Amino acid sequence: MNEKENHLPNLSDKERAHALELAMKARKRRAVLKARMKSGELAFTDALNEEDAKRIVSLLKCVPGIGASKAEAIRRLVKIPLGRRVSGLGIRQREELTALEKNGWKMTAQKSKAL
């Protein structure tokens, strides 16, 4: 492997501490967002517009009544690649997720057969 490949920046202790502090604040904001979703205070489609929303599947799991397997089924149904970020969703994917939420996250018979 060449020295220039996969080279991490050399940070001073002060810069590293600052970066860790920023990362910790971001994790706390995401935790608050997920807690608001779990409590029902924030709807899934509203959470999609939040700056701190990151991964689709982790947001789906925060919706009351949706666990890991149903989140995975929804992801496959809407044809969202594994690990996709909210910012990478297409318009049709957002529309399908909104329609599913309005329908109480019930998948129609035809769509569930596609899984």
Helices and strands as residue ranges (DSSP letters): H 13-39, H 44-48, H 56-62, H 68-77, G 86-88, H 91-102, H 109-113
